[in-house]
Every structure is written in C-alpha cells, then in structure tokens.
C-alpha cells in the first residue's frame, strides 16, 4: 500500500505591473499567490509546484523590470514552509532568458540551471519537464522573436526521461507547462511538437499514472492509454481574490484527489499500477 502524497498545485500566475487584458488581472497575482501559500501551509502538503508562466512582462519589456516581477512573486512563493518547484512556461522566457529565470527561483534540492529534473517523495517519483525549446534544441527567448507554438522536448531531454523512468520502481507523476495531447484555442496550438513520442515513452515505462499541465488557462482532461492528462485553470484569470484558482492534490491507494479552491474544481481519478 502506497503512502499518500500531497502537494499544492498552481499555474499561470503571470505576475507583472501590467494593465488588465482579456480577463487577466496581472497585478493581482501577488495577493492570489499569498493566499495559495497560506492555504498550503495550513494544509501541510509535502511540496508545492507551479506549472509555468509564473511571471509576465510589461509593455516596455525591460529586463530589469521583468526580473523585479519575478523576484517579487518568488519571495511570496518562498514563504511556503517546505519544498518548492517550478516548471518553465513560455512567458517565463519573454524578456529574460531561461538561465536568468532559473537563477532566481527555488527548485528544492535541484542544482541551479537545471530546467528538467526529478525527485522522490513519499513513495512516488516526480518528474518536471521543460518544453521551452525550439525544434533544433535552442532555448526559447521570445524577446528575440519566435512562436510559442514552436514548442519541443528535444531528443536529449527525451533520452534523459527514458533513462530516468527506467531507474525508478515508483509510481510516477509528470509535470509540464505545455500539453502532451492536441489542443487548439483562440486559433493557436498548445501541445508539444513531440507529444506522441513523449506519450509513448510514458506508456512504455508502465509507471506513469498522471501528467499535470497548465498553459491553456482552463481545465481540461484526457485519459490516454491509462494515463491521466490533467490541465489546471489559471491563477491570473478573474478579478479579485474570490477568483483565485489552485488545488491540493492527494495521491495514494489508487486514487488521485484534487481539492479545488475558488475557481478550481474538485476532481477525482482512479489509477492502477
């Protein structure tokens, strides 16, 4: 019987001193993040994880201002009394580079500079993946141009993932900002270019029970070959603390239970390993 794992889940906070647009209240994410951290401290979860688009940028796109937004929100995130982790999203590499983002955030126990990594907790294996690459393996950096739809998990990372999965005997959870199944919204695509190849790796391992995503700002779900692909809603959407969105996830004994706060739904899924 597996011990139960609990963690706090949040995504797409997009913090910046930026005017509201399309129901995104960028300036409010500091207050919303503070609520998330306070609730997760009260719930005493094992760790918290952010699924990407942690911060945003303002219209001037100045590096020093973007770093300030990142550091201001990270200071709040770091008030959680336990391990903390980040996925990289497309807005995390807009007017600052990936190495700058990674240098300023805490991924507990992970060397600075590693954008994909894994760790174990309470009888489970957790894997964080980075799809903020172009097809040729270069890091995204959108201030220099580019298209967020051109998102890839390069061969080097897929080889690492295959080996990582081979080296664990534990049931495994995957986190990635970009989706591993086809999704279209507002005329854009939100899936990783190699989504089929990545899913095949996960399926062949026989160990992966669920994958958590952000990116599209609303809840979505698919079950593909016995793996749950779960998309969480965005923190930045909606005016006021009453429109916050985050979840406590509990996993064990064949159940994945998501306790949703504010706009996030309660959800439950079965798994077999």
C-alpha positions, 0 to 999 in steps of 0.5 A: 500500500502506497503512502499518500502524497500531497502537494499544492498545485498552481499555474499561470500566475503571470505576475507583472505591473501590467494593465488588465487584458482579456480577463487577466488581472496581472497585478493581482497575482501577488495577493492570489499567490499569498493566499495559495501559500497560506492555504498550503501551509495550513494544509501541510502538503509535502511540496508545492509546484507551479506549472509555468508562466509564473511571471509576465512582462510589461509593455516596455519589456525591460529586463530589469523590470521583468526580473523585479516581477519575478523576484517579487512573486518568488519571495511570496512563493518562498514563504511556503514552509517546505519544498518548492518547484517550478516548471518553465512556461513560455512567458517565463522566457519573454524578456529574460532568458531561461538561465536568468529565470532559473537563477532566481527561483527555488527548485528544492534540492535541484542544482541551479540551471537545471530546467528538467529534473526529478525527485522522490517523495513519499513513495512516488517519483516526480518528474518536471519537464521543460518544453521551452525549446525550439525544434533544433534544441535552442532555448526559447527567448521570445524577446528575440522573436519566435512562436510559442507554438514552436514548442519541443522536448528535444531528443536529449531531454527525451533520452534523459526521461527514458533513462530516468523512468527506467531507474525508478520502481515508483509510481510516477507523476509528470509535470509540464507547462505545455500539453502532451495531447492536441489542443487548439484555442483562440486559433493557436496550438498548445501541445508539444511538437513531440507529444506522441513520442513523449506519450509513448515513452510514458506508456512504455515505462508502465509507471506513469499514472498522471501528467499535470499541465497548465498553459491553456488557462482552463481545465481540461482532461484526457485519459490516454492509454491509462494515463491521466492528462490533467490541465489546471485553470489559471491563477491570473484569470478573474478579478479579485481574490474570490477568483483565485484558482489552485488545488491540493492534490492527494495521491495514494491507494489508487486514487488521485484527489484534487481539492479545488479552491475558488475557481478550481474544481474538485476532481477525482481519478482512479489509477492502477499500477 
